[in-house]
Amino acid sequence: MADKTDLKKTLDAYQAKRDRFRIVDVPDLRYLMIDGHGDPNGSPAFTEAVEALYPVAYTLKFAGKRELGRDYVVMPLEGQWWAQDMAAFTTSRDKSRWDWTLLILVPDWTTPEMFAAAVEQVRAKGGPARLGDVRLETLSEGRCVQTLHVGPFDAEAATLARMHDEFIPAHGLRRTGRHHEIYLSDFRRVAPEKQRTILRQPVEQVEPVEPAKTSAGPD
């Protein structure tokens, strides 16, 4: 049996430092995904979405170990967040207007056939209510700016303002895709002030500049 793979450690796109912005080229990656809308805090819809993702993720892990001899660490929950007016997300924080897609990264050897078999296994055990809404899809983000935020989710606004209004335009970039968060801490078990979250924003080059790839800030 090969060593257990931990994609958080082997993928460069999952490396970030606190209060330090970094430009990174994210490769195409394969995820389990499920969509939703509205305030995630105490929301049955959000809870049901999480409950649908994890059984499939763990079933895929065990199938890969059993059938392919390849073991890996199940990746943390991630989320893409957006709103028709993005100010509802970045400044006013009107969570009732948020749309979201929750994600769990899976290894690139995960095939549609493996995914379909995993869903059927979970369903046979009396699967969660939203199991049928889970899909396997490749996400293409390309060039992104990201940083590590430590603290409560509602304290992200200042960091996002620096990313969106200072770092991105200063490097001749503009935002293109959806705001992406990677929850390195389990927010059900970790105190808000200790939560570690990678904040990622897809971008494109609009002005020719030659910036350093990281911003000034503490290591």
ABEGO torsion letter per residue (X at the ends): XBBBBBAAAABAAABBBBGBBBBBBBBBBBBBBBBBBEBABGBAAAAAAAAAAAAAAAAAAAAAAAAAGBBBBBBBBBBBBBBABAAAAAAAGBAAABBBBBBBBBBAABBAAAAAAAAAAAAAAGBBAAAAABBBBBBBAEBBBBBBBBEBAAAAAAAAAAAAAAAAAAAGBBBABBBBBBBABBAAABBAAABBBBBBBBBBBABBBBBBABBBEBX
